[in-house]
Amino acid sequence: MPLTILRNAVLPLDVFLERGRKEVLEEIDAWIKAGVAGWPVFWLHGPAGAGKSAIAQTVAEMYAGRNQLAASFFFARTDAHRNEVKYLFPTIAVQIALSAPEKRQRLDEILNNDPYIAERALGSVDLLTSLFNGRSTQSPQASSPFLIIVDGLDECLRNHDQRWILAQVSRMVNTQHLPLRFLIVSRPESHLMETFKEQGPANIATVLSLYGDYRASSDVSMYLRSEFLWIHSAKMHSDVMQFVPKPWPSEDIIKRLVSKSGGYFIYASTIIKFINEEYFSPVARLDQILGTSNASSESNPFAELDQLYIQILSSYPNPHLPMLKLILGYAVMSPVLRSRTLFLPSIQDIVDLVPGQMELTLRGLRSLVSVPYVIPHHEPHLIHASFRDSSLIGPGPKIIISILMNGFILPSAALSPSPAGC
């Protein structure tokens, strides 16, 4: 799919992220410039809403401008032409062919000899590898585009297809030594992490996580300040904002919103869209988000977050749902209770978990809940603090919490005062 078509399919923060996620872009740039001295695969992963697709889009535009982008493919679960593995390698092959006249001629020859090659699973990969005429070299031609970006790998519909894609990438760069470099971007789903660890990609990949040090709290703060400044001076809000002194909102509110974001842009961009909506008071809408407004409203400032979390949870396997209710309910409730200085026993004391049961139950939810061997925690921990706003504390319909916490009863021990010394 052409790059120009994909520009409308990513988060509207790509220009800002090009400035804000400077460290991430520098890491990717260093990997690309390393050439043969670096690994042929770079896996960028992070939770939902971390701005992965915006980073991928920024990299694609940067290297297209330098004539180094050979192809890009942005998976999208809800797009019938972008959620199936069968479209990936033929699309990459066509884009590579269009980037170099000799490869376009080679593509014509291949299709003339075998018109149905792209319709076969391995044939679609062979279509791509045949463009290089069987020549084996790991050294990309300086004048030839060599970077391939595959964004949203976890958005490909079937897990085994995602694993198959990684196996084919490994074969192309590790066995056939094609002069290509792959930037793979996805959520850190369990099966993908295992594939990188257990198969060939483990030996050929640089891995960068958007967790931890790369959570962009300072970038989110900068983004919020910039957007609030624009909203305050926008003509469409002048009827209200002309009576609101600057700075608006206060420093404490900015810090509170940044804390709620957890360093992820999805929360920040969602609330800005809600506050900036025409025909509504930005002040009233900010109060609604902060929970300081008593006015009733049919609008839900967290509707977009609700949809994101529902998408993540809707693919969860039902056999583990009862245990998930307990574990996720604990993750939601524990910070609330501890903030009130109430003693909360460990989840092991509440639920009789056998070794490995919590990790098994949380497979597939690493974009929402941290697991001890991803981010070291003794207890399950919500990666997105905004999950509580969207479903438990915040205004609007409590869709997710009714699904997941139905039947969850916190033991009376959880409500007892904190013991002395705790």
DRENKOL-562631 format. One line per 10 residues: for each residue x negated, y, z of C-alpha. Coordinates in nm, 3 decimals. Example, Ala and Ser with C-alpha at 12.3 -4.5 7.8 and 13.67 -1.06 7.14 Angstrom:
2
-1.230 -0.450 0.780  -1.367 -0.106 0.714
END
This chain:
422
0.000 0.000 0.000  -0.148 0.335 -0.101  -0.288 0.553 0.173  -0.059 0.840 0.073  0.246 0.627 0.148  0.117 0.527 0.489  0.067 0.881 0.613  0.430 0.901 0.721  0.407 0.577 0.916  0.178 0.682 1.198
0.203 0.894 1.510  0.219 1.271 1.447  -0.096 1.328 1.649  -0.364 1.229 1.399  -0.512 1.575 1.359  -0.519 1.631 1.735  -0.664 1.287 1.798  -0.944 1.361 1.552  -1.054 1.625 1.801  -0.941 1.460 2.125
-1.063 1.103 2.077  -1.408 1.220 1.973  -1.590 0.946 2.164  -1.389 0.669 2.000  -1.441 0.814 1.653  -1.813 0.847 1.721  -1.833 0.479 1.821  -1.660 0.374 1.499  -1.874 0.610 1.292  -2.193 0.469 1.444
-2.076 0.115 1.364  -2.003 0.205 1.002  -2.336 0.384 0.958  -2.525 0.088 1.109  -2.444 -0.114 0.796  -2.629 -0.446 0.788  -2.775 -0.382 1.134  -2.425 -0.380 1.287  -2.150 -0.637 1.318  -1.926 -0.671 1.009
-1.605 -0.656 1.218  -1.496 -0.388 1.466  -1.196 -0.467 1.685  -1.028 -0.163 1.840  -0.757 -0.263 2.086  -0.541 -0.090 2.341  -0.191 -0.088 2.488  0.122 0.039 2.320  0.125 0.415 2.282  -0.253 0.460 2.314
-0.278 0.629 1.972  -0.443 0.335 1.793  -0.265 0.390 1.461  -0.341 0.761 1.468  -0.710 0.681 1.518  -0.698 0.427 1.233  -0.532 0.684 1.008  -0.793 0.946 1.095  -1.076 0.703 1.016  -0.906 0.607 0.688
-0.878 0.970 0.577  -1.233 1.053 0.685  -1.391 0.767 0.491  -1.163 0.796 0.190  -1.305 1.147 0.157  -1.658 1.001 0.165  -1.576 0.733 -0.096  -1.644 0.460 0.160  -1.289 0.338 0.220  -1.227 0.032 0.005
-0.875 -0.046 0.131  -0.633 -0.005 0.420  -0.323 -0.190 0.534  -0.096 -0.074 0.818  0.126 -0.352 0.950  0.473 -0.250 1.076  0.704 -0.504 1.238  1.025 -0.339 1.116  0.912 -0.292 0.753  0.981 -0.599 0.538
0.690 -0.513 0.307  0.443 -0.454 0.588  0.514 -0.729 0.842  0.419 -1.040 0.642  0.074 -1.187 0.592  0.145 -1.251 0.223  0.114 -0.880 0.144  -0.219 -0.820 0.318  -0.494 -0.965 0.099  -0.330 -0.895 -0.241
-0.284 -0.530 -0.134  -0.647 -0.509 -0.025  -0.760 -0.671 -0.351  -0.567 -0.422 -0.564  -0.698 -0.123 -0.368  -1.057 -0.247 -0.400  -1.006 -0.302 -0.774  -0.876 0.051 -0.814  -1.180 0.190 -0.632  -1.431 0.059 -0.889
-1.385 0.014 -1.269  -1.583 -0.312 -1.286  -1.368 -0.466 -1.012  -1.050 -0.357 -1.188  -1.168 -0.537 -1.500  -1.249 -0.843 -1.291  -0.899 -0.835 -1.135  -0.739 -0.828 -1.481  -0.944 -1.133 -1.581  -0.844 -1.327 -1.267
-0.473 -1.252 -1.309  -0.480 -1.342 -1.677  -0.633 -1.680 -1.594  -0.405 -1.746 -1.294  -0.099 -1.516 -1.281  0.035 -1.681 -0.964  -0.282 -1.673 -0.759  -0.155 -1.404 -0.522  0.155 -1.609 -0.436  -0.049 -1.887 -0.276
-0.177 -1.840 0.078  -0.542 -1.919 0.016  -0.504 -1.795 -0.338  -0.435 -1.446 -0.211  -0.768 -1.457 -0.025  -0.943 -1.602 -0.330  -0.806 -1.313 -0.535  -0.995 -1.077 -0.306  -1.318 -1.276 -0.283  -1.328 -1.335 -0.660
-1.360 -0.961 -0.717  -1.721 -0.991 -0.605  -1.804 -1.251 -0.873  -1.943 -1.492 -0.618  -2.238 -1.269 -0.538  -2.343 -1.309 -0.173  -2.485 -1.009 -0.005  -2.419 -0.844 0.326  -2.557 -0.513 0.205  -2.279 -0.283 0.083
-2.370 -0.078 -0.224  -2.419 0.282 -0.121  -2.203 0.399 -0.415  -1.933 0.137 -0.358  -1.651 0.162 -0.099  -1.687 -0.113 0.159  -1.470 -0.027 0.463  -1.140 -0.213 0.507  -0.896 -0.103 0.778  -0.626 -0.339 0.904
-0.405 -0.161 1.156  -0.137 -0.315 1.377  -0.244 -0.677 1.333  -0.010 -0.772 1.619  0.280 -0.629 1.412  0.241 -0.919 1.167  0.542 -1.135 1.248  0.391 -1.469 1.348  0.107 -1.532 1.589  -0.039 -1.812 1.382
-0.050 -1.580 1.079  -0.244 -1.326 1.285  -0.495 -1.595 1.382  -0.516 -1.706 1.018  -0.598 -1.352 0.908  -0.889 -1.337 1.154  -1.010 -1.676 1.033  -1.013 -1.553 0.672  -1.194 -1.233 0.769  -1.453 -1.443 0.949
-1.495 -1.665 0.642  -1.539 -1.368 0.410  -1.807 -1.190 0.613  -1.972 -1.481 0.793  -1.967 -1.761 0.535  -1.930 -1.587 0.200  -2.125 -1.278 0.313  -1.909 -1.034 0.119  -2.033 -0.674 0.134  -1.737 -0.558 0.342
-1.678 -0.416 0.689  -1.343 -0.470 0.864  -1.193 -0.234 1.122  -0.918 -0.436 1.295  -0.676 -0.242 1.518  -0.415 -0.403 1.743  -0.273 -0.449 2.088  -0.476 -0.687 2.306  -0.240 -0.983 2.275  -0.358 -1.303 2.442
-0.379 -1.511 2.124  -0.589 -1.244 1.952  -0.831 -1.217 2.244  -0.865 -1.594 2.247  -0.927 -1.604 1.871  -1.204 -1.347 1.898  -1.356 -1.542 2.185  -1.320 -1.896 2.050  -1.364 -1.864 1.674  -1.610 -1.702 1.439
-1.509 -1.340 1.501  -1.661 -1.364 1.851  -2.005 -1.370 1.689  -1.939 -1.106 1.426  -1.737 -0.839 1.604  -1.792 -0.519 1.795  -1.508 -0.471 2.046  -1.385 -0.138 2.182  -1.097 -0.112 2.429  -0.882 0.197 2.480
-0.829 0.096 2.841  -1.033 0.235 3.130  -1.288 0.499 3.032  -1.120 0.560 2.698  -0.782 0.649 2.845  -0.754 1.006 2.726  -0.617 1.191 3.029  -0.813 1.505 2.945  -0.697 1.483 2.583  -0.335 1.443 2.693
-0.374 1.748 2.915  -0.516 1.949 2.626  -0.233 1.834 2.399  0.039 1.925 2.651  -0.107 2.271 2.713  -0.125 2.338 2.340  0.231 2.223 2.277  0.382 2.407 2.573  0.208 2.726 2.460  0.359 2.683 2.113
0.706 2.613 2.254  0.688 2.923 2.474  0.614 3.146 2.173  0.839 2.972 1.917  1.111 3.189 1.766  1.373 2.918 1.794  1.332 2.921 2.174  1.293 3.299 2.217  1.645 3.348 2.358  1.540 3.157 2.668
1.163 3.177 2.679  1.142 3.559 2.662  1.253 3.558 3.027  1.003 3.289 3.136  0.668 3.426 3.254  0.340 3.268 3.150  0.179 3.036 3.224  0.460 2.790 3.166  0.480 2.530 3.301  0.265 2.551 3.613
-0.069 2.378 3.655  0.085 2.136 3.905  0.350 2.031 3.656  0.090 1.976 3.383  -0.108 1.755 3.621  0.208 1.566 3.716  0.294 1.497 3.352  -0.062 1.388 3.273  -0.048 1.150 3.567  0.282 1.008 3.440
0.129 0.957 3.095  -0.145 0.732 3.231  -0.369 0.884 2.965  -0.154 0.760 2.675  -0.012 0.989 2.410  0.319 0.810 2.367  0.458 0.961 2.688  0.326 1.310 2.610  0.455 1.314 2.253  0.794 1.179 2.363
0.858 1.448 2.623  0.733 1.725 2.389  0.980 1.613 2.121  1.259 1.621 2.379  1.167 1.963 2.522  1.114 2.118 2.179  1.450 2.012 2.034  1.636 2.302 1.877  1.953 2.441 2.039  1.840 2.332 2.388
1.663 2.523 2.661  1.301 2.405 2.701  1.316 2.501 3.069  1.629 2.294 3.132  1.489 1.999 2.941  1.162 2.007 3.133  1.364 2.015 3.456  1.555 1.711 3.331  1.231 1.523 3.273  1.101 1.620 3.615
1.427 1.513 3.775  1.490 1.857 3.924  1.803 1.930 3.723  2.149 1.841 3.856  2.315 1.906 3.524  2.473 1.603 3.364  2.356 1.523 3.015  2.427 1.260 2.753  2.072 1.291 2.625  1.794 1.061 2.740
1.445 1.212 2.733  1.292 0.866 2.749  1.496 0.700 2.474  1.190 0.657 2.255  1.000 0.496 2.542  1.296 0.269 2.611  1.281 0.148 2.252  0.906 0.091 2.274  0.936 -0.116 2.591  1.237 -0.307 2.459
1.037 -0.396 2.147  0.756 -0.533 2.364  0.990 -0.725 2.593  1.226 -0.856 2.324  0.964 -1.099 2.195  0.907 -1.248 2.540  0.969 -1.629 2.558  1.280 -1.706 2.763  1.140 -2.004 2.962  0.932 -1.765 3.173
1.198 -1.496 3.217  1.295 -1.575 3.580  0.933 -1.554 3.695  0.875 -1.244 3.482  1.162 -1.069 3.664  0.985 -1.126 3.994  0.637 -1.029 3.878  0.744 -0.725 3.678  0.987 -0.620 3.950  0.698 -0.631 4.196
0.480 -0.423 3.963  0.757 -0.162 3.930  0.851 -0.145 4.298  0.518 -0.179 4.478  0.378 0.171 4.405  0.713 0.327 4.501  0.725 0.147 4.835  0.357 0.206 4.913  0.400 0.577 4.842  0.652 0.578 5.126
0.395 0.416 5.357  0.596 0.094 5.367  0.412 -0.234 5.410  0.433 -0.458 5.105  0.304 -0.815 5.115  0.106 -0.950 4.823  0.294 -1.107 4.537  0.149 -1.444 4.635  0.327 -1.409 4.969  0.655 -1.324 4.799
0.644 -1.574 4.514  0.489 -1.918 4.542  0.253 -1.888 4.246  0.032 -2.177 4.143  -0.313 -2.085 4.005  -0.282 -1.940 3.656  0.096 -1.900 3.671  0.094 -1.520 3.679  -0.149 -1.503 3.386  0.065 -1.748 3.188
0.384 -1.557 3.265  0.233 -1.227 3.151  0.098 -1.360 2.820  0.222 -1.132 2.545  0.276 -0.838 2.780  -0.078 -0.705 2.802  0.039 -0.381 2.645  0.259 -0.321 2.947  0.117 -0.503 3.249  -0.248 -0.552 3.333
-0.368 -0.907 3.398  -0.661 -0.973 3.636  -0.894 -1.089 3.360  -0.819 -0.787 3.139  -0.841 -0.510 3.397  -0.950 -0.639 3.739  -0.661 -0.607 3.984  -0.549 -0.825 4.271  -0.187 -0.761 4.180  0.006 -0.709 3.854
-0.022 -0.343 3.762  0.182 -0.135 3.517  -0.044 0.014 3.252  0.228 0.263 3.157  0.336 0.463 3.462  0.613 0.603 3.240  0.786 0.262 3.250  0.932 0.366 3.586  1.059 0.695 3.441  1.215 0.523 3.146
1.398 0.257 3.337  1.403 0.293 3.714  1.364 0.649 3.840  1.415 0.870 3.537  1.750 0.994 3.407  1.927 0.815 3.127  2.042 0.455 3.082  1.852 0.197 3.285  1.847 -0.055 3.003  1.524 -0.234 3.071
1.550 -0.254 3.446  1.895 -0.412 3.420  1.752 -0.674 3.187  1.443 -0.758 3.387  1.538 -0.699 3.748  1.881 -0.863 3.743  1.879 -1.090 4.044  1.550 -0.956 4.185  1.580 -0.910 4.563  1.288 -0.766 4.749
1.229 -0.957 5.076  1.309 -0.773 5.398  0.939 -0.785 5.488  0.875 -0.540 5.205  1.091 -0.280 5.377  0.927 -0.301 5.716  0.699 -0.018 5.834  0.333 -0.044 5.750  0.138 -0.222 6.026  -0.104 -0.015 6.231
-0.434 0.026 6.060  -0.296 -0.042 5.712
END
